[in-house]
Amino acid sequence: MDNTYVAENLCAERRKIETERFERTDDRLRKVEADSEELIKMNIRMGEILERHDKIIENHDTRLATLENKPNKMVDKIITAIISVVTSGIVGVLMSLIIKV
């Protein structure tokens, strides 16, 4: 009878140890699952951020190409000034010819 009692006592003690181990394992597993879900959400958000940045970069590329193809404003001003001077000179000469006649 004494062996049966020790065996039951030992069995109950081992069962208690295994139950505690399973509880700790369950807690760790729940934490890993929660972390995994959070990582999945973060991955989705990162994908959305990357798509947004790709659109922004594409917009910048378009704007940069437009600026690179546009001639310098200073050159435009110089050409406009030269055309104005030449036109004014021609108009002045024509008016002086008209007035002399």
Secondary structure, 3 states (H helix, E strand, C coil): CHHHHHHHHHHHHHHHHHHHHHHHHHHHHHHHHHHHHHHHHHHHHHHHHHHHHHHHHHHHHHHHHHHHHCCCHHHHHHHHHHHHHHHHHHHHHHHHHHHHC
